[in-house]
Amino acid sequence: MSQGLILPVETRSDPLVHRKINRTAVNTDSIEAMTPETDRKVKGTFVNIECQGQPAKICCKLYRGMQYFAETMIDGESYVIPLSVARFINERCKAHKHSYLQDEKGNPVKEDKAIPRYKFMIEG
């Protein structure tokens, strides 16, 4: 009966093979959307807010194509670093503040407050 019918051949791909996904950045102002061409060097002073006078080691690789940044920065000294690293220090290097307060059941009251550890003050 079905000798005269031509059946379409179904092509299946391996479920572990991923198709190419659109890789354009959604937030073009974010640190991850930077490229080596758009990332420029900035000069500024490093300030250790958490432990004044102590050095701090900053290590990061923030976007594709960036060289790994690892440097021990001394409090109060001037440095020339990439803008992405300066933004990382100012925006993301934070410690969460813990609270010792308790509610009526004895559970600790969570305080969602982030305190900056370091600051990089960019000079004009």
Biopython code that builds the backbone (N, CA, C, O; Angstrom):
import numpy as np
from Bio.PDB.StructureBuilder import StructureBuilder

atoms = [
    (1, "MET", "N", (0.800, -1.195, 0.000)),
    (1, "MET", "CA", (0.000, 0.000, 0.000)),
    (1, "MET", "C", (0.844, 1.260, 0.000)),
    (1, "MET", "O", (0.539, 2.201, -0.733)),
    (2, "SER", "N", (1.874, 1.302, 0.785)),
    (2, "SER", "CA", (2.659, 2.523, 0.897)),
    (2, "SER", "C", (3.873, 2.493, -0.017)),
    (2, "SER", "O", (4.856, 3.181, 0.258)),
    (3, "GLN", "N", (3.838, 1.720, -1.090)),
    (3, "GLN", "CA", (4.987, 1.634, -1.971)),
    (3, "GLN", "C", (5.145, 2.902, -2.807)),
    (3, "GLN", "O", (6.274, 3.229, -3.172)),
    (4, "GLY", "N", (4.116, 3.609, -3.118)),
    (4, "GLY", "CA", (4.190, 4.797, -3.947)),
    (4, "GLY", "C", (4.405, 6.073, -3.147)),
    (4, "GLY", "O", (4.609, 7.131, -3.743)),
    (5, "LEU", "N", (4.368, 6.014, -1.813)),
    (5, "LEU", "CA", (4.541, 7.213, -0.991)),
    (5, "LEU", "C", (6.016, 7.457, -0.671)),
    (5, "LEU", "O", (6.781, 6.527, -0.417)),
    (6, "ILE", "N", (6.379, 8.708, -0.692)),
    (6, "ILE", "CA", (7.737, 9.078, -0.309)),
    (6, "ILE", "C", (7.662, 9.687, 1.077)),
    (6, "ILE", "O", (7.023, 10.720, 1.276)),
    (7, "LEU", "N", (8.301, 9.058, 2.016)),
    (7, "LEU", "CA", (8.294, 9.526, 3.395)),
    (7, "LEU", "C", (9.484, 10.456, 3.648)),
    (7, "LEU", "O", (10.603, 10.147, 3.239)),
    (8, "PRO", "N", (9.255, 11.592, 4.318)),
    (8, "PRO", "CA", (10.384, 12.483, 4.604)),
    (8, "PRO", "C", (11.330, 11.848, 5.614)),
    (8, "PRO", "O", (10.907, 11.183, 6.559)),
    (9, "VAL", "N", (12.594, 12.066, 5.392)),
    (9, "VAL", "CA", (13.606, 11.523, 6.290)),
    (9, "VAL", "C", (13.848, 12.560, 7.387)),
    (9, "VAL", "O", (14.160, 13.717, 7.106)),
    (10, "GLU", "N", (13.701, 12.136, 8.611)),
    (10, "GLU", "CA", (13.890, 13.042, 9.745)),
    (10, "GLU", "C", (15.361, 13.049, 10.129)),
    (10, "GLU", "O", (15.953, 11.999, 10.379)),
    (11, "THR", "N", (15.934, 14.222, 10.174)),
    (11, "THR", "CA", (17.333, 14.333, 10.598)),
    (11, "THR", "C", (17.362, 14.712, 12.066)),
    (11, "THR", "O", (16.706, 15.668, 12.480)),
    (12, "ARG", "N", (18.104, 13.982, 12.834)),
    (12, "ARG", "CA", (18.222, 14.241, 14.257)),
    (12, "ARG", "C", (19.661, 14.594, 14.579)),
    (12, "ARG", "O", (20.601, 14.018, 14.031)),
    (13, "SER", "N", (19.809, 15.534, 15.460)),
    (13, "SER", "CA", (21.152, 15.890, 15.904)),
    (13, "SER", "C", (21.346, 15.363, 17.317)),
    (13, "SER", "O", (20.389, 15.102, 18.047)),
    (14, "ASP", "N", (22.579, 15.221, 17.668)),
    (14, "ASP", "CA", (22.919, 14.742, 18.992)),
    (14, "ASP", "C", (22.475, 15.788, 20.017)),
    (14, "ASP", "O", (22.769, 16.970, 19.836)),
    (15, "PRO", "N", (21.782, 15.398, 21.077)),
    (15, "PRO", "CA", (21.317, 16.400, 22.045)),
    (15, "PRO", "C", (22.460, 17.072, 22.815)),
    (15, "PRO", "O", (22.245, 18.115, 23.432)),
    (16, "LEU", "N", (23.666, 16.498, 22.791)),
    (16, "LEU", "CA", (24.785, 17.103, 23.500)),
    (16, "LEU", "C", (25.512, 18.155, 22.663)),
    (16, "LEU", "O", (26.361, 18.882, 23.178)),
    (17, "VAL", "N", (25.182, 18.235, 21.384)),
    (17, "VAL", "CA", (25.809, 19.235, 20.536)),
    (17, "VAL", "C", (24.981, 20.502, 20.623)),
    (17, "VAL", "O", (23.787, 20.499, 20.325)),
    (18, "HIS", "N", (25.623, 21.578, 21.032)),
    (18, "HIS", "CA", (24.911, 22.838, 21.214)),
    (18, "HIS", "C", (24.978, 23.666, 19.944)),
    (18, "HIS", "O", (26.005, 23.711, 19.267)),
    (19, "ARG", "N", (23.893, 24.306, 19.639)),
    (19, "ARG", "CA", (23.874, 25.214, 18.509)),
    (19, "ARG", "C", (24.541, 26.515, 18.923)),
    (19, "ARG", "O", (24.634, 26.842, 20.107)),
    (20, "LYS", "N", (25.000, 27.246, 17.920)),
    (20, "LYS", "CA", (25.653, 28.522, 18.194)),
    (20, "LYS", "C", (24.613, 29.491, 18.749)),
    (20, "LYS", "O", (23.553, 29.692, 18.154)),
    (21, "ILE", "N", (24.931, 30.088, 19.896)),
    (21, "ILE", "CA", (24.032, 31.006, 20.571)),
    (21, "ILE", "C", (24.493, 32.429, 20.265)),
    (21, "ILE", "O", (25.687, 32.685, 20.114)),
    (22, "ASN", "N", (23.555, 33.334, 20.177)),
    (22, "ASN", "CA", (23.885, 34.726, 19.969)),
    (22, "ASN", "C", (24.718, 35.214, 21.142)),
    (22, "ASN", "O", (24.260, 35.161, 22.284)),
    (23, "ARG", "N", (25.919, 35.683, 20.888)),
    (23, "ARG", "CA", (26.841, 36.057, 21.962)),
    (23, "ARG", "C", (26.994, 37.564, 22.114)),
    (23, "ARG", "O", (28.009, 38.023, 22.638)),
    (24, "THR", "N", (26.029, 38.330, 21.678)),
    (24, "THR", "CA", (26.119, 39.769, 21.882)),
    (24, "THR", "C", (25.714, 40.088, 23.319)),
    (24, "THR", "O", (24.804, 39.473, 23.874)),
    (25, "ALA", "N", (26.402, 41.053, 23.905)),
    (25, "ALA", "CA", (26.159, 41.406, 25.299)),
    (25, "ALA", "C", (24.828, 42.127, 25.436)),
    (25, "ALA", "O", (24.472, 42.966, 24.609)),
    (26, "VAL", "N", (24.102, 41.790, 26.491)),
    (26, "VAL", "CA", (22.820, 42.439, 26.751)),
    (26, "VAL", "C", (23.060, 43.808, 27.375)),
    (26, "VAL", "O", (22.484, 44.802, 26.933)),
    (27, "ASN", "N", (23.897, 43.863, 28.389)),
    (27, "ASN", "CA", (24.227, 45.119, 29.052)),
    (27, "ASN", "C", (25.600, 45.559, 28.548)),
    (27, "ASN", "O", (26.624, 45.057, 29.011)),
    (28, "THR", "N", (25.622, 46.487, 27.610)),
    (28, "THR", "CA", (26.885, 46.898, 27.005)),
    (28, "THR", "C", (27.728, 47.757, 27.932)),
    (28, "THR", "O", (28.888, 48.027, 27.622)),
    (29, "ASP", "N", (27.178, 48.195, 29.064)),
    (29, "ASP", "CA", (27.918, 49.009, 30.013)),
    (29, "ASP", "C", (28.565, 48.160, 31.106)),
    (29, "ASP", "O", (29.273, 48.699, 31.957)),
    (30, "SER", "N", (28.339, 46.849, 31.103)),
    (30, "SER", "CA", (28.868, 45.998, 32.168)),
    (30, "SER", "C", (30.361, 45.725, 31.965)),
    (30, "SER", "O", (30.908, 45.968, 30.889)),
    (31, "ILE", "N", (30.993, 45.228, 32.990)),
    (31, "ILE", "CA", (32.418, 44.902, 32.933)),
    (31, "ILE", "C", (32.647, 43.745, 31.971)),
    (31, "ILE", "O", (33.635, 43.747, 31.236)),
    (32, "GLU", "N", (31.755, 42.755, 31.960)),
    (32, "GLU", "CA", (31.916, 41.588, 31.107)),
    (32, "GLU", "C", (31.779, 41.917, 29.628)),
    (32, "GLU", "O", (32.273, 41.162, 28.791)),
    (33, "ALA", "N", (31.119, 43.028, 29.279)),
    (33, "ALA", "CA", (30.932, 43.408, 27.880)),
    (33, "ALA", "C", (32.134, 44.166, 27.327)),
    (33, "ALA", "O", (32.171, 44.475, 26.136)),
    (34, "MET", "N", (33.122, 44.472, 28.175)),
    (34, "MET", "CA", (34.309, 45.182, 27.698)),
    (34, "MET", "C", (35.140, 44.280, 26.798)),
    (34, "MET", "O", (35.047, 43.054, 26.867)),
    (35, "THR", "N", (35.939, 44.894, 25.968)),
    (35, "THR", "CA", (36.875, 44.189, 25.099)),
    (35, "THR", "C", (38.247, 44.810, 25.308)),
    (35, "THR", "O", (38.346, 45.891, 25.889)),
    (36, "PRO", "N", (39.312, 44.153, 24.847)),
    (36, "PRO", "CA", (40.640, 44.774, 24.985)),
    (36, "PRO", "C", (40.734, 46.136, 24.292)),
    (36, "PRO", "O", (41.548, 46.973, 24.682)),
    (37, "GLU", "N", (39.907, 46.361, 23.267)),
    (37, "GLU", "CA", (39.938, 47.653, 22.572)),
    (37, "GLU", "C", (39.246, 48.751, 23.388)),
    (37, "GLU", "O", (39.682, 49.902, 23.352)),
    (38, "THR", "N", (38.186, 48.422, 24.115)),
    (38, "THR", "CA", (37.444, 49.431, 24.867)),
    (38, "THR", "C", (37.981, 49.628, 26.288)),
    (38, "THR", "O", (37.684, 50.637, 26.929)),
    (39, "ASP", "N", (38.762, 48.678, 26.777)),
    (39, "ASP", "CA", (39.318, 48.769, 28.132)),
    (39, "ASP", "C", (40.579, 49.621, 28.081)),
    (39, "ASP", "O", (41.549, 49.257, 27.415)),
    (40, "ARG", "N", (40.573, 50.751, 28.778)),
    (40, "ARG", "CA", (41.725, 51.641, 28.756)),
    (40, "ARG", "C", (42.389, 51.649, 30.130)),
    (40, "ARG", "O", (41.807, 51.204, 31.119)),
    (41, "LYS", "N", (43.607, 52.158, 30.174)),
    (41, "LYS", "CA", (44.345, 52.254, 31.433)),
    (41, "LYS", "C", (43.944, 53.540, 32.158)),
    (41, "LYS", "O", (43.768, 54.588, 31.537)),
    (42, "VAL", "N", (43.804, 53.444, 33.469)),
    (42, "VAL", "CA", (43.496, 54.607, 34.300)),
    (42, "VAL", "C", (44.515, 54.686, 35.427)),
    (42, "VAL", "O", (45.049, 53.673, 35.879)),
    (43, "LYS", "N", (44.772, 55.916, 35.871)),
    (43, "LYS", "CA", (45.706, 56.135, 36.966)),
    (43, "LYS", "C", (44.912, 56.566, 38.185)),
    (43, "LYS", "O", (43.992, 57.377, 38.082)),
    (44, "GLY", "N", (45.269, 56.023, 39.331)),
    (44, "GLY", "CA", (44.550, 56.373, 40.540)),
    (44, "GLY", "C", (45.257, 55.877, 41.787)),
    (44, "GLY", "O", (46.332, 55.281, 41.726)),
    (45, "THR", "N", (44.627, 56.139, 42.913)),
    (45, "THR", "CA", (45.172, 55.764, 44.222)),
    (45, "THR", "C", (44.336, 54.647, 44.816)),
    (45, "THR", "O", (43.107, 54.710, 44.811)),
    (46, "PHE", "N", (45.010, 53.618, 45.332)),
    (46, "PHE", "CA", (44.339, 52.489, 45.968)),
    (46, "PHE", "C", (44.176, 52.779, 47.452)),
    (46, "PHE", "O", (45.119, 53.213, 48.115)),
    (47, "VAL", "N", (42.967, 52.537, 47.976)),
    (47, "VAL", "CA", (42.682, 52.746, 49.398)),
    (47, "VAL", "C", (42.101, 51.452, 49.959)),
    (47, "VAL", "O", (41.129, 50.915, 49.428)),
    (48, "ASN", "N", (42.703, 50.960, 51.034)),
    (48, "ASN", "CA", (42.208, 49.769, 51.717)),
    (48, "ASN", "C", (41.311, 50.241, 52.859)),
    (48, "ASN", "O", (41.801, 50.722, 53.880)),
    (49, "ILE", "N", (40.005, 50.103, 52.684)),
    (49, "ILE", "CA", (39.040, 50.577, 53.685)),
    (49, "ILE", "C", (38.943, 49.600, 54.850)),
    (49, "ILE", "O", (38.818, 50.010, 56.004)),
    (50, "GLU", "N", (39.000, 48.317, 54.545)),
    (50, "GLU", "CA", (38.799, 47.283, 55.562)),
    (50, "GLU", "C", (39.939, 47.252, 56.583)),
    (50, "GLU", "O", (39.692, 47.228, 57.789)),
    (51, "CYS", "N", (41.175, 47.254, 56.105)),
    (51, "CYS", "CA", (42.352, 47.228, 56.992)),
    (51, "CYS", "C", (43.301, 48.321, 56.536)),
    (51, "CYS", "O", (44.128, 48.096, 55.652)),
    (52, "GLN", "N", (43.192, 49.495, 57.124)),
    (52, "GLN", "CA", (44.004, 50.625, 56.701)),
    (52, "GLN", "C", (45.485, 50.332, 56.862)),
    (52, "GLN", "O", (45.923, 49.768, 57.865)),
    (53, "GLY", "N", (46.252, 50.733, 55.841)),
    (53, "GLY", "CA", (47.702, 50.560, 55.893)),
    (53, "GLY", "C", (48.191, 49.192, 55.449)),
    (53, "GLY", "O", (49.399, 48.988, 55.335)),
    (54, "GLN", "N", (47.301, 48.256, 55.198)),
    (54, "GLN", "CA", (47.691, 46.904, 54.815)),
    (54, "GLN", "C", (47.607, 46.730, 53.299)),
    (54, "GLN", "O", (46.749, 47.337, 52.659)),
    (55, "PRO", "N", (48.490, 45.906, 52.712)),
    (55, "PRO", "CA", (48.384, 45.619, 51.281)),
    (55, "PRO", "C", (47.238, 44.646, 51.006)),
    (55, "PRO", "O", (46.798, 43.925, 51.901)),
    (56, "ALA", "N", (46.765, 44.633, 49.771)),
    (56, "ALA", "CA", (45.686, 43.724, 49.366)),
    (56, "ALA", "C", (46.022, 43.145, 48.001)),
    (56, "ALA", "O", (46.470, 43.867, 47.110)),
    (57, "LYS", "N", (45.810, 41.853, 47.836)),
    (57, "LYS", "CA", (46.062, 41.196, 46.555)),
    (57, "LYS", "C", (44.771, 41.188, 45.753)),
    (57, "LYS", "O", (43.746, 40.684, 46.214)),
    (58, "ILE", "N", (44.826, 41.750, 44.547)),
    (58, "ILE", "CA", (43.683, 41.804, 43.646)),
    (58, "ILE", "C", (43.990, 40.892, 42.469)),
    (58, "ILE", "O", (44.991, 41.077, 41.777)),
    (59, "CYS", "N", (43.127, 39.906, 42.243)),
    (59, "CYS", "CA", (43.280, 38.959, 41.139)),
    (59, "CYS", "C", (41.956, 38.854, 40.407)),
    (59, "CYS", "O", (40.914, 38.684, 41.039)),
    (60, "CYS", "N", (41.979, 38.954, 39.069)),
    (60, "CYS", "CA", (40.738, 38.808, 38.317)),
    (60, "CYS", "C", (41.020, 38.672, 36.828)),
    (60, "CYS", "O", (42.039, 39.139, 36.320)),
    (61, "LYS", "N", (40.103, 38.029, 36.156)),
    (61, "LYS", "CA", (40.020, 37.990, 34.698)),
    (61, "LYS", "C", (38.547, 38.195, 34.402)),
    (61, "LYS", "O", (37.735, 37.302, 34.642)),
    (62, "LEU", "N", (38.192, 39.367, 33.882)),
    (62, "LEU", "CA", (36.805, 39.786, 33.867)),
    (62, "LEU", "C", (36.092, 39.596, 32.541)),
    (62, "LEU", "O", (34.864, 39.502, 32.526)),
    (63, "TYR", "N", (36.799, 39.535, 31.442)),
    (63, "TYR", "CA", (36.144, 39.348, 30.144)),
    (63, "TYR", "C", (37.054, 38.530, 29.239)),
    (63, "TYR", "O", (38.249, 38.386, 29.498)),
    (64, "ARG", "N", (36.473, 38.003, 28.183)),
    (64, "ARG", "CA", (37.213, 37.171, 27.239)),
    (64, "ARG", "C", (38.264, 38.024, 26.533)),
    (64, "ARG", "O", (37.965, 39.114, 26.045)),
    (65, "GLY", "N", (39.466, 37.531, 26.484)),
    (65, "GLY", "CA", (40.552, 38.245, 25.836)),
    (65, "GLY", "C", (41.389, 39.083, 26.789)),
    (65, "GLY", "O", (42.421, 39.625, 26.393)),
    (66, "MET", "N", (40.965, 39.194, 28.018)),
    (66, "MET", "CA", (41.727, 39.973, 29.002)),
    (66, "MET", "C", (42.832, 39.110, 29.583)),
    (66, "MET", "O", (42.634, 37.925, 29.853)),
    (67, "GLN", "N", (44.002, 39.716, 29.775)),
    (67, "GLN", "CA", (45.069, 38.999, 30.454)),
    (67, "GLN", "C", (44.749, 38.946, 31.941)),
    (67, "GLN", "O", (44.168, 39.879, 32.496)),
    (68, "TYR", "N", (45.133, 37.850, 32.579)),
    (68, "TYR", "CA", (44.873, 37.676, 34.002)),
    (68, "TYR", "C", (45.591, 38.769, 34.782)),
    (68, "TYR", "O", (46.794, 38.966, 34.613)),
    (69, "PHE", "N", (44.859, 39.478, 35.635)),
    (69, "PHE", "CA", (45.416, 40.570, 36.434)),
    (69, "PHE", "C", (45.643, 40.068, 37.846)),
    (69, "PHE", "O", (44.708, 39.599, 38.494)),
    (70, "ALA", "N", (46.863, 40.160, 38.326)),
    (70, "ALA", "CA", (47.198, 39.785, 39.700)),
    (70, "ALA", "C", (48.261, 40.751, 40.196)),
    (70, "ALA", "O", (49.374, 40.793, 39.672)),
    (71, "GLU", "N", (47.907, 41.523, 41.207)),
    (71, "GLU", "CA", (48.843, 42.496, 41.749)),
    (71, "GLU", "C", (48.541, 42.726, 43.219)),
    (71, "GLU", "O", (47.383, 42.764, 43.634)),
    (72, "THR", "N", (49.607, 42.879, 43.998)),
    (72, "THR", "CA", (49.463, 43.231, 45.404)),
    (72, "THR", "C", (49.561, 44.746, 45.498)),
    (72, "THR", "O", (50.594, 45.338, 45.183)),
    (73, "MET", "N", (48.465, 45.366, 45.939)),
    (73, "MET", "CA", (48.402, 46.826, 46.002)),
    (73, "MET", "C", (48.576, 47.285, 47.441)),
    (73, "MET", "O", (47.992, 46.721, 48.366)),
    (74, "ILE", "N", (49.381, 48.312, 47.608)),
    (74, "ILE", "CA", (49.673, 48.867, 48.929)),
    (74, "ILE", "C", (48.779, 50.078, 49.149)),
    (74, "ILE", "O", (48.580, 50.890, 48.245)),
    (75, "ASP", "N", (48.255, 50.189, 50.338)),
    (75, "ASP", "CA", (47.324, 51.267, 50.687)),
    (75, "ASP", "C", (47.975, 52.631, 50.513)),
    (75, "ASP", "O", (49.062, 52.882, 51.035)),
    (76, "GLY", "N", (47.300, 53.517, 49.770)),
    (76, "GLY", "CA", (47.755, 54.883, 49.592)),
    (76, "GLY", "C", (48.703, 55.105, 48.431)),
    (76, "GLY", "O", (49.113, 56.243, 48.200)),
    (77, "GLU", "N", (49.071, 54.066, 47.687)),
    (77, "GLU", "CA", (49.989, 54.231, 46.562)),
    (77, "GLU", "C", (49.224, 54.402, 45.260)),
    (77, "GLU", "O", (48.070, 53.991, 45.140)),
    (78, "SER", "N", (49.893, 55.021, 44.282)),
    (78, "SER", "CA", (49.289, 55.287, 42.983)),
    (78, "SER", "C", (49.630, 54.152, 42.012)),
    (78, "SER", "O", (50.756, 53.655, 42.002)),
    (79, "TYR", "N", (48.645, 53.745, 41.193)),
    (79, "TYR", "CA", (48.816, 52.648, 40.239)),
    (79, "TYR", "C", (48.178, 53.018, 38.911)),
    (79, "TYR", "O", (47.275, 53.852, 38.853)),
    (80, "VAL", "N", (48.658, 52.385, 37.841)),
    (80, "VAL", "CA", (48.029, 52.466, 36.524)),
    (80, "VAL", "C", (47.498, 51.069, 36.221)),
    (80, "VAL", "O", (48.269, 50.133, 36.009)),
    (81, "ILE", "N", (46.173, 50.941, 36.205)),
    (81, "ILE", "CA", (45.531, 49.640, 36.004)),
    (81, "ILE", "C", (44.431, 49.780, 34.951)),
    (81, "ILE", "O", (44.034, 50.902, 34.636)),
    (82, "PRO", "N", (43.928, 48.669, 34.396)),
    (82, "PRO", "CA", (42.813, 48.751, 33.449)),
    (82, "PRO", "C", (41.534, 49.255, 34.129)),
    (82, "PRO", "O", (41.323, 49.039, 35.323)),
    (83, "LEU", "N", (40.698, 49.923, 33.352)),
    (83, "LEU", "CA", (39.432, 50.459, 33.867)),
    (83, "LEU", "C", (38.536, 49.348, 34.396)),
    (83, "LEU", "O", (37.836, 49.541, 35.391)),
    (84, "SER", "N", (38.547, 48.188, 33.747)),
    (84, "SER", "CA", (37.701, 47.076, 34.203)),
    (84, "SER", "C", (38.093, 46.626, 35.608)),
    (84, "SER", "O", (37.218, 46.294, 36.409)),
    (85, "VAL", "N", (39.373, 46.608, 35.920)),
    (85, "VAL", "CA", (39.836, 46.211, 37.255)),
    (85, "VAL", "C", (39.464, 47.283, 38.276)),
    (85, "VAL", "O", (39.082, 46.959, 39.400)),
    (86, "ALA", "N", (39.572, 48.560, 37.893)),
    (86, "ALA", "CA", (39.181, 49.639, 38.800)),
    (86, "ALA", "C", (37.694, 49.569, 39.109)),
    (86, "ALA", "O", (37.290, 49.771, 40.254)),
    (87, "ARG", "N", (36.871, 49.284, 38.096)),
    (87, "ARG", "CA", (35.432, 49.139, 38.332)),
    (87, "ARG", "C", (35.143, 47.921, 39.195)),
    (87, "ARG", "O", (34.248, 47.965, 40.039)),
    (88, "PHE", "N", (35.891, 46.824, 38.996)),
    (88, "PHE", "CA", (35.734, 45.617, 39.810)),
    (88, "PHE", "C", (36.025, 45.925, 41.277)),
    (88, "PHE", "O", (35.290, 45.484, 42.161)),
    (89, "ILE", "N", (37.087, 46.676, 41.540)),
    (89, "ILE", "CA", (37.446, 47.022, 42.914)),
    (89, "ILE", "C", (36.357, 47.881, 43.544)),
    (89, "ILE", "O", (35.972, 47.647, 44.690)),
    (90, "ASN", "N", (35.859, 48.865, 42.817)),
    (90, "ASN", "CA", (34.881, 49.790, 43.376)),
    (90, "ASN", "C", (33.476, 49.200, 43.499)),
    (90, "ASN", "O", (32.748, 49.539, 44.431)),
    (91, "GLU", "N", (33.085, 48.320, 42.568)),
    (91, "GLU", "CA", (31.708, 47.835, 42.545)),
    (91, "GLU", "C", (31.498, 46.476, 43.200)),
    (91, "GLU", "O", (30.426, 46.222, 43.748)),
    (92, "ARG", "N", (32.495, 45.599, 43.157)),
    (92, "ARG", "CA", (32.248, 44.211, 43.565)),
    (92, "ARG", "C", (33.049, 43.719, 44.751)),
    (92, "ARG", "O", (32.707, 42.676, 45.308)),
    (93, "CYS", "N", (34.079, 44.402, 45.162)),
    (93, "CYS", "CA", (34.869, 43.952, 46.318)),
    (93, "CYS", "C", (34.192, 44.455, 47.588)),
    (93, "CYS", "O", (34.527, 45.518, 48.112)),
    (94, "LYS", "N", (33.246, 43.677, 48.066)),
    (94, "LYS", "CA", (32.467, 44.074, 49.249)),
    (94, "LYS", "C", (32.367, 42.906, 50.220)),
    (94, "LYS", "O", (32.455, 41.740, 49.834)),
    (95, "ALA", "N", (32.182, 43.246, 51.480)),
    (95, "ALA", "CA", (31.941, 42.251, 52.519)),
    (95, "ALA", "C", (30.526, 42.463, 53.043)),
    (95, "ALA", "O", (30.066, 43.600, 53.143)),
    (96, "HIS", "N", (29.840, 41.386, 53.375)),
    (96, "HIS", "CA", (28.473, 41.491, 53.887)),
    (96, "HIS", "C", (28.501, 41.684, 55.393)),
    (96, "HIS", "O", (29.228, 40.997, 56.111)),
    (97, "LYS", "N", (27.707, 42.618, 55.852)),
    (97, "LYS", "CA", (27.637, 42.915, 57.277)),
    (97, "LYS", "C", (26.692, 41.929, 57.948)),
    (97, "LYS", "O", (25.580, 41.696, 57.473)),
    (98, "HIS", "N", (27.141, 41.359, 59.045)),
    (98, "HIS", "CA", (26.322, 40.424, 59.798)),
    (98, "HIS", "C", (25.732, 41.120, 61.016)),
    (98, "HIS", "O", (26.337, 42.035, 61.574)),
    (99, "SER", "N", (24.566, 40.687, 61.415)),
    (99, "SER", "CA", (23.884, 41.293, 62.542)),
    (99, "SER", "C", (23.800, 40.289, 63.690)),
    (99, "SER", "O", (23.630, 39.092, 63.463)),
    (100, "TYR", "N", (23.916, 40.770, 64.889)),
    (100, "TYR", "CA", (23.781, 39.915, 66.067)),
    (100, "TYR", "C", (22.408, 40.067, 66.714)),
    (100, "TYR", "O", (22.153, 39.516, 67.785)),
    (101, "LEU", "N", (21.530, 40.817, 66.060)),
    (101, "LEU", "CA", (20.177, 40.983, 66.583)),
    (101, "LEU", "C", (19.369, 39.708, 66.359)),
    (101, "LEU", "O", (19.600, 38.972, 65.400)),
    (102, "GLN", "N", (18.424, 39.461, 67.253)),
    (102, "GLN", "CA", (17.569, 38.289, 67.128)),
    (102, "GLN", "C", (16.113, 38.713, 67.204)),
    (102, "GLN", "O", (15.761, 39.687, 67.870)),
    (103, "ASP", "N", (15.275, 37.956, 66.502)),
    (103, "ASP", "CA", (13.842, 38.253, 66.576)),
    (103, "ASP", "C", (13.250, 37.576, 67.811)),
    (103, "ASP", "O", (13.989, 37.005, 68.613)),
    (104, "GLU", "N", (11.915, 37.632, 67.976)),
    (104, "GLU", "CA", (11.279, 37.094, 69.189)),
    (104, "GLU", "C", (11.407, 35.582, 69.331)),
    (104, "GLU", "O", (11.244, 35.052, 70.430)),
    (105, "LYS", "N", (11.698, 34.874, 68.231)),
    (105, "LYS", "CA", (11.867, 33.415, 68.290)),
    (105, "LYS", "C", (13.323, 33.010, 68.505)),
    (105, "LYS", "O", (13.615, 31.823, 68.652)),
    (106, "GLY", "N", (14.225, 33.962, 68.525)),
    (106, "GLY", "CA", (15.636, 33.649, 68.739)),
    (106, "GLY", "C", (16.422, 33.466, 67.456)),
    (106, "GLY", "O", (17.609, 33.145, 67.502)),
    (107, "ASN", "N", (15.779, 33.663, 66.301)),
    (107, "ASN", "CA", (16.485, 33.536, 65.023)),
    (107, "ASN", "C", (17.231, 34.835, 64.718)),
    (107, "ASN", "O", (16.738, 35.920, 65.027)),
    (108, "PRO", "N", (18.429, 34.726, 64.108)),
    (108, "PRO", "CA", (19.172, 35.957, 63.803)),
    (108, "PRO", "C", (18.472, 36.774, 62.722)),
    (108, "PRO", "O", (17.939, 36.227, 61.756)),
    (109, "VAL", "N", (18.484, 38.078, 62.902)),
    (109, "VAL", "CA", (17.895, 38.986, 61.926)),
    (109, "VAL", "C", (18.946, 39.218, 60.844)),
    (109, "VAL", "O", (20.060, 39.657, 61.131)),
    (110, "LYS", "N", (18.582, 38.922, 59.607)),
    (110, "LYS", "CA", (19.534, 39.089, 58.515)),
    (110, "LYS", "C", (19.563, 40.540, 58.083)),
    (110, "LYS", "O", (18.528, 41.178, 57.891)),
    (111, "GLU", "N", (20.759, 41.035, 57.937)),
    (111, "GLU", "CA", (20.949, 42.410, 57.508)),
    (111, "GLU", "C", (21.648, 42.355, 56.155)),
    (111, "GLU", "O", (22.798, 41.925, 56.071)),
    (112, "ASP", "N", (20.980, 42.775, 55.117)),
    (112, "ASP", "CA", (21.529, 42.685, 53.772)),
    (112, "ASP", "C", (22.229, 43.993, 53.421)),
    (112, "ASP", "O", (21.738, 44.783, 52.615)),
    (113, "LYS", "N", (23.373, 44.202, 54.036)),
    (113, "LYS", "CA", (24.124, 45.415, 53.804)),
    (113, "LYS", "C", (25.549, 45.032, 53.439)),
    (113, "LYS", "O", (26.201, 44.277, 54.159)),
    (114, "ALA", "N", (26.030, 45.559, 52.312)),
    (114, "ALA", "CA", (27.385, 45.268, 51.869)),
    (114, "ALA", "C", (28.287, 46.458, 52.188)),
    (114, "ALA", "O", (27.931, 47.607, 51.928)),
    (115, "ILE", "N", (29.445, 46.172, 52.748)),
    (115, "ILE", "CA", (30.416, 47.195, 53.114)),
    (115, "ILE", "C", (31.606, 47.063, 52.164)),
    (115, "ILE", "O", (32.145, 45.966, 52.015)),
    (116, "PRO", "N", (32.032, 48.160, 51.513)),
    (116, "PRO", "CA", (33.171, 48.060, 50.588)),
    (116, "PRO", "C", (34.465, 47.741, 51.328)),
    (116, "PRO", "O", (34.717, 48.248, 52.421)),
    (117, "ARG", "N", (35.286, 46.881, 50.702)),
    (117, "ARG", "CA", (36.582, 46.533, 51.285)),
    (117, "ARG", "C", (37.677, 47.473, 50.807)),
    (117, "ARG", "O", (38.512, 47.926, 51.589)),
    (118, "TYR", "N", (37.658, 47.763, 49.489)),
    (118, "TYR", "CA", (38.712, 48.578, 48.884)),
    (118, "TYR", "C", (38.062, 49.678, 48.050)),
    (118, "TYR", "O", (36.871, 49.627, 47.740)),
    (119, "LYS", "N", (38.863, 50.660, 47.701)),
    (119, "LYS", "CA", (38.418, 51.757, 46.853)),
    (119, "LYS", "C", (39.571, 52.136, 45.938)),
    (119, "LYS", "O", (40.722, 52.195, 46.371)),
    (120, "PHE", "N", (39.262, 52.394, 44.673)),
    (120, "PHE", "CA", (40.281, 52.881, 43.741)),
    (120, "PHE", "C", (39.808, 54.230, 43.245)),
    (120, "PHE", "O", (38.846, 54.321, 42.482)),
    (121, "MET", "N", (40.487, 55.279, 43.682)),
    (121, "MET", "CA", (40.103, 56.648, 43.327)),
    (121, "MET", "C", (40.848, 57.051, 42.056)),
    (121, "MET", "O", (42.064, 57.241, 42.061)),
    (122, "ILE", "N", (40.080, 57.178, 40.957)),
    (122, "ILE", "CA", (40.668, 57.500, 39.656)),
    (122, "ILE", "C", (40.943, 58.994, 39.597)),
    (122, "ILE", "O", (40.088, 59.814, 39.931)),
    (123, "GLU", "N", (42.157, 59.332, 39.165)),
    (123, "GLU", "CA", (42.546, 60.738, 39.033)),
    (123, "GLU", "C", (42.214, 61.216, 37.637)),
    (123, "GLU", "O", (42.662, 60.632, 36.650)),
    (124, "GLY", "N", (41.426, 62.280, 37.552)),
    (124, "GLY", "CA", (40.977, 62.970, 36.362)),
    (124, "GLY", "C", (41.356, 62.362, 35.098)),
    (124, "GLY", "O", (41.016, 62.883, 34.036)),
]
sb = StructureBuilder()
sb.init_structure("model")
sb.init_model(0)
sb.init_chain("A")
sb.init_seg("    ")
for serial, (resi, resn, name, xyz) in enumerate(atoms, 1):
    if name == "N":
        sb.init_residue(resn, " ", resi, " ")
    sb.init_atom(name, np.array(xyz, "f"), 0.0, 1.0, " ", f" {name:<3s}", serial, name[0])
structure = sb.get_structure()
